[in-house]
Amino acid sequence: MKIVIASDHGGFEMKTVLAKALAEGFAVIDRGPSDKTACDYPDYADAVALDVASGAADFGVLVCRTGAGMSMAANRFQNIRAAICRTTDDATVTRQHNGANVVCIGADLVSVEYALEIVKTFVSTPVDESERHVRRRMKVERAQRLSDASGLLKDDPEVFEAIVAQTRQEDTEINLIASENTSSRACREAAGSVLMNKYAEGYPGKRWYSGCLPVDAVEELARRRACELFGAEHANVQPHCGSSANMAVYFAMLQPGDTIMSLSLDQGGHLSHGSAVNFSGKLYNIVPYTVDRTSEMLDYDAIERQAMETKPKILLTGASAYPRKIDFRRIREICDKVGCLMMVDMAHIAGLVAGGAHESPVPYADFVTTTTHKTLGGPRGGMVLCKEKYAKAIDSAVFPGMQGGPLENIIAAKAVCFKEWMGGEKKDYARQIVGNCAVLCATVKDRGYRIVSGGTDNHLFLVDVKSTKGITGKAAAAALDAAGIVVNKNTIPFDSESPFNTSGIRVGTASVTTRGMKEPEMIKIGTWIADVLDDVSNTAVQERVKREAKELAAKFPVP
Ligand SMILES: *Cc1c(COP(=O)(O)O)cnc(C)c1O
């Protein structure tokens, strides 16, 4: 067991004696000071807090005249729970109940012999793991979701209010929006960091501004991790979003008027794949393909025939609302036959790819674009992966082609997100997203709802509410929203309704899986969805489900 100890000048004598005595039974790191010269207590509290927060030490001991200043300073750090202890009872209770990991002692308040006893009691008392204490400690951690932004309470209460509202919504509702997820605290820390302050036009080692060493390091880390995680030859982590990642590929490889063949928006494709109202549809000649009318799945033979006829420069696959696996090997064959570039937009399934729950497009495609905030669960942003031979073209398309300075804080959060996937522990998570989706989908289907393509292989499915209940996706989504279940209306292939009304809803399981929900919870949620959709005018059912959903959400806290 490792103990880190420090004091200010007021606690110096006691600290010196304690450090020596503790060294007889423990590994002790003494962070100073080394004499009684007047010094500033936060410097020493910070040093101890960093050692404990990083895991370099198991416990911290801080001594000043009252212990109060030290505890305040140490408690500013994540994962630090610093308690002032005046008695051995204090030490016992704060360990058991609060799981304190730093003990703060007032040198004016207790004798040095008793102080030693307090510290020994502190480090030898185990944390009480009974339900009520775990629950309360969890609430302390959860309060941090708000306290992270609580400076705004004074500086900008209106913005703080919006953050409170989002926090409450996440805490009390079931989020099934297939394109959303819940970011980790680590990602949010990086995204909100001072890296936001830096202009860094260019790329690591070749910037237009001075002072870029810190951001060079973080961007290089993000690029390297992206390549390692996805097995890519080159990564550009600067695109601000998924749409601009796609723009980068088009700008790098196409001239205006060139042909892109892509899945059309109303069939599950994305705006940036050539929608008429998007830059992609305005600049390029778009040849849309569809799913098969009967199976509602991609028909690779039909895609091949169409591509052979229309000779696109880029054949683009990937979707926002396609519930089935995509056969990238088959798409590669088609591209080789046609002699066109293969581009895959894996925005929705990137997390499944990273976790091995969907085949990776990277070995097959010339370009893979993605967002980092959907199943991947990182910050809102985009990325392009490509073969080395296209690296230069992609990099110049992003900067100076279409963007100025990169968002280095967001790039840092991307790096954090990639690292979270690299350990391999998230493989189970990716599998669980898909497993949860299968169960949720089956539950709704068993209640008589028509599922587009009959099921799902990934993190989302589409319910045809129009043919099942004669209602629009818009009405279905509104009723579910009133019941605390958040989905989105979505067109289904060959939809007879307008994109504003739609015949379907899209349901995804990334966010609920991040919260730790599993199959039993999916059965509950699926049953609620059917209960609400069976009669969208029944507000009593909506209220009942809202209450039950809130109870369930409370049991699965958002990270
Ligand atoms: C979400 C998505 C994008 C990009 O979205 P942005 O909002 O621009 O980040 C791109 N392609 C697909 C397939 C998507 O689903």
The ligand as a Tripos MOL2 file, in Angstrom:
@<TRIPOS>MOLECULE
LIG
   15    15     1     0     0
SMALL
NO_CHARGES

@<TRIPOS>ATOM
      1 C1        -24.6310   11.1650  -38.7880 C.3       1 LIG1
      2 C2        -24.1050   10.8570  -40.1010 C.ar      1 LIG1
      3 C3        -23.1630   11.6790  -40.7440 C.ar      1 LIG1
      4 C4        -22.6610   12.9910  -40.2630 C.3       1 LIG1
      5 O1        -23.3350   13.7290  -39.4150 O.3       1 LIG1
      6 P1        -22.8780   15.1600  -38.8920 P.3       1 LIG1
      7 O2        -24.1260   15.5930  -38.2470 O.co2     1 LIG1
      8 O3        -22.4520   15.9670  -40.0350 O.co2     1 LIG1
      9 O4        -21.7530   14.9080  -37.9300 O.co2     1 LIG1
     10 C5        -22.6430   11.2610  -41.9280 C.ar      1 LIG1
     11 N1        -23.0050   10.1050  -42.4740 N.ar      1 LIG1
     12 C6        -23.9060    9.2870  -41.8950 C.ar      1 LIG1
     13 C7        -24.2270    8.0070  -42.5550 C.3       1 LIG1
     14 C8        -24.4860    9.6390  -40.7010 C.ar      1 LIG1
     15 O5        -25.3980    8.8350  -40.1560 O.3       1 LIG1
@<TRIPOS>BOND
     1     1     2 1
     2     2     3 ar
     3     2    14 ar
     4     3     4 1
     5     3    10 ar
     6     4     5 1
     7     5     6 1
     8     6     7 2
     9     6     8 1
    10     6     9 1
    11    10    11 ar
    12    11    12 ar
    13    12    13 1
    14    12    14 ar
    15    14    15 1
@<TRIPOS>SUBSTRUCTURE
     1 LIG1         1 GROUP 0 **** ****
